[in-house]
Amino acid sequence: MLHESRDNRIAVLTIDRPNRRNALGKELVSALGKVLQNVDSDDSIGAIILTGTPPGFCAGSDLKELSELSINDMRSHEEETGLLAQSIGLLTKPVIAAVEGFALGGGFVLAAACDSVVTTENCRWHLPEVTIGWIPPWGLESLLSRCTLVVARQLVWGAEPINGSEAFRLGVADYLAPEGDAVKKATAIAHKLASLPAQAVAATKRYFAMTADAGRGDSEASKLFAENCHQETAKTTLRKYGARV
């Protein structure tokens, strides 16, 4: 479900749920939160890479798992996932997302919540939530910190996916890598960041975390998400996954 490896002073965390397209189920969210905290407290580590096994980085929320919950419990789960994403900015170590294949829904905004994002040129980036009936319930402040409000709104409407080159052009991603080399590129960046004075890196992260207001934004998005889930379009989507709504 989640593998951890070390490369000198770099911790590589790999989401490994290929049968669920690396979706963010409850168990994975809990495991990732604990591992991030443990790695961050390890003085031998200077930077963290977050990636996923093929076929892609992360497909967002596990709709099959969500369909087994009430709407209130869906909201609670998404709030917990949002807190995980927010926690990345509160770590002392820089976190680099290495994105291959796809970054969809919650996977899109999870990557955007990282300090640096590497994408391959043909990687598929998409926020499909609005098209299936609801607003993304968390992570929009991270998106807004990377691109303009107008661009963020277009991306959230999700009328069509974009590729990695476009994600880079819009500021969603910070670096482009050849196909198959996202982790390699992220590792090179991670080593550079790990070589910087740790206290100054941590202070920089703390400063920028203070200027963000992800918690307030996520709280409002969570309320809107729950309201959307009571509407027929969202119910139709959830029923496809077995929900009784």
C-alpha positions in Angstrom: 0.0 0.0 0.0 2.8 2.4 0.8 6.5 1.7 0.4 9.4 3.6 1.9 12.9 3.5 0.5 16.0 5.6 1.2 18.5 7.2 -1.3 21.2 8.7 0.8 19.4 11.6 2.7 16.2 11.2 0.6 13.1 9.3 1.6 11.0 8.0 -1.3 7.4 7.2 -0.4 5.6 5.3 -3.1 1.8 4.8 -3.1 1.2 1.2 -4.1 -2.4 0.4 -4.8 -2.3 -0.3 -8.5 -5.5 -2.3 -8.4 -7.3 0.8 -7.1 -5.2 3.2 -9.3 -3.4 4.4 -6.2 -6.7 5.9 -4.8 -6.8 7.5 -1.4 -8.6 5.1 0.8 -8.9 5.5 4.6 -6.1 3.1 5.4 -3.7 4.7 2.9 -4.5 8.2 4.2 -3.7 7.1 7.8 -0.5 5.3 6.8 0.8 8.2 4.7 0.2 10.7 7.4 2.1 8.5 10.0 5.0 7.9 7.6 5.3 11.5 6.7 5.5 12.5 10.4 8.1 9.7 11.1 10.3 10.6 8.2 10.1 14.3 9.0 11.4 13.7 12.6 14.4 11.7 11.3 17.4 13.9 11.3 19.2 11.7 8.7 16.6 12.7 6.1 16.8 16.0 4.3 14.0 15.7 1.7 11.0 13.5 0.8 9.8 12.3 -2.5 6.1 11.3 -2.9 5.3 9.2 -6.0 3.1 6.3 -7.1 3.5 2.9 -8.8 2.2 2.5 -12.4 -0.3 3.2 -13.8 -0.1 6.6 -12.2 0.5 8.9 -9.3 -2.9 8.9 -7.7 -6.5 8.7 -8.9 -7.9 10.7 -5.9 -10.6 9.4 -3.6 -11.5 5.7 -3.6 -15.1 6.1 -4.8 -15.8 2.4 -4.2 -14.8 2.9 -0.6 -16.7 6.2 -0.3 -19.9 4.5 -1.7 -20.1 2.4 1.4 -20.3 5.5 3.7 -23.1 7.9 4.5 -22.7 11.4 3.1 -21.7 12.7 6.5 -19.0 10.0 6.8 -17.9 10.8 3.2 -17.4 14.3 4.3 -15.4 13.2 7.4 -13.2 11.0 5.3 -12.5 13.8 2.9 -11.8 16.2 5.7 -9.2 13.8 7.1 -7.6 13.6 3.6 -7.5 17.4 3.4 -5.7 17.5 6.8 -3.1 15.1 5.4 -2.5 17.4 2.4 -2.3 20.4 4.7 0.2 18.6 6.9 2.7 18.6 4.1 3.2 22.3 4.4 3.7 22.0 8.1 6.6 19.5 7.8 10.1 20.7 8.3 11.4 18.8 5.3 10.7 19.7 1.6 8.4 17.3 -0.2 8.7 16.7 -3.9 5.9 15.1 -5.9 7.1 12.9 -8.8 4.1 12.5 -11.1 3.8 9.9 -13.9 0.8 8.5 -15.7 -2.0 10.6 -14.1 -2.9 12.8 -11.2 -6.6 12.9 -10.9 -9.0 14.5 -8.4 -7.5 14.3 -5.0 -4.3 13.0 -6.6 -4.1 16.3 -8.5 -4.4 18.5 -5.4 -2.3 16.2 -3.3 0.6 16.8 -5.7 -0.2 20.5 -5.8 0.1 20.5 -2.0 3.7 19.4 -2.2 6.6 21.9 -2.1 7.8 21.1 -5.6 6.1 19.1 -8.4 7.8 17.2 -11.2 5.6 15.9 -14.0 6.2 14.1 -17.2 5.1 15.8 -20.4 2.3 13.4 -21.3 1.0 12.9 -17.8 -2.8 13.3 -17.5 -3.9 15.9 -15.0 -7.6 16.3 -14.3 -10.1 17.4 -11.7 -13.2 15.5 -12.7 -15.3 16.1 -9.6 -17.6 18.9 -10.9 -18.4 16.8 -14.0 -19.6 13.9 -11.8 -21.6 16.1 -9.4 -19.6 17.8 -6.6 -16.9 20.3 -5.9 -13.4 19.0 -4.9 -13.8 18.9 -1.1 -10.2 19.9 -0.2 -7.0 21.2 -1.7 -8.2 24.2 -3.7 -6.1 26.6 -1.7 -3.0 24.6 -2.7 -4.1 25.0 -6.3 -4.7 28.7 -5.9 -1.2 29.1 -4.4 0.2 27.8 -7.7 -1.9 29.6 -10.3 -4.4 32.4 -10.7 -7.9 32.3 -9.6 -9.2 32.3 -13.2 -7.0 29.4 -14.1 -7.9 27.5 -10.9 -11.6 27.9 -11.7 -11.2 26.5 -15.2 -9.2 23.5 -13.9 -11.8 22.8 -11.1 -14.6 22.9 -13.6 -12.7 20.0 -15.3 -14.3 20.3 -18.7 -11.2 18.6 -20.1 -7.9 17.2 -18.8 -4.5 18.8 -19.4 -1.2 17.1 -20.0 2.0 17.6 -18.0 3.4 20.2 -20.4 0.2 22.3 -19.8 0.3 21.7 -16.1 3.9 23.1 -16.1 2.9 26.1 -18.2 0.1 27.0 -15.9 2.2 26.7 -12.8 0.6 23.5 -11.4 3.9 21.7 -11.8 7.4 23.2 -11.3 9.5 20.8 -13.4 9.2 18.7 -16.6 10.8 15.3 -16.9 11.0 12.8 -19.8 8.6 9.9 -19.6 9.7 7.4 -17.0 12.1 9.9 -15.3 10.0 11.8 -12.9 11.5 10.1 -9.8 15.0 10.6 -11.3 14.4 14.3 -11.7 12.7 14.6 -8.3 15.7 12.9 -6.7 18.1 15.4 -8.2 16.0 18.2 -6.9 15.7 16.5 -3.5 19.4 16.2 -3.1 19.9 19.9 -3.8 17.3 20.8 -1.2 18.7 18.3 1.3 22.1 20.0 1.0 20.7 23.3 2.2 20.9 24.3 5.9 18.1 22.3 7.5 17.0 25.1 9.9 16.7 27.6 7.1 14.7 25.2 5.0 12.4 24.5 7.9 12.0 28.3 8.6 11.1 28.9 5.0 8.5 26.2 5.1 7.1 27.6 8.3 6.8 31.1 6.9 4.9 30.1 3.8 2.7 27.8 5.8 1.7 30.8 8.0 0.7 32.7 4.9 -1.7 30.0 3.7 -5.3 29.5 4.8 -5.9 26.0 3.5 -7.9 25.1 6.6 -10.5 27.8 6.1 -10.8 27.0 2.4 -11.1 23.3 2.9 -13.8 23.8 5.6 -16.0 25.7 3.1 -15.3 23.3 0.3 -16.2 20.4 2.6 -19.6 21.9 3.3 -20.3 22.5 -0.4 -19.2 18.9 -1.1 -21.7 17.5 1.3 -24.5 19.7 -0.1 -23.6 18.6 -3.7 -23.7 14.9 -2.6 -27.4 15.3 -1.8 -28.1 16.3 -5.4 -29.2 13.8 -8.1 -26.1 14.1 -10.3 -23.8 13.1 -7.4 -26.2 10.4 -6.3 -26.2 8.9 -9.7 -22.4 8.8 -9.7 -22.3 7.2 -6.2 -24.9 4.6 -7.2 -22.6 3.4 -10.0 -20.2 2.4 -7.2 -22.8 0.7 -5.1 -23.9 3.4 -2.8 -27.5 3.4 -1.5 -28.3 7.1 -1.7 
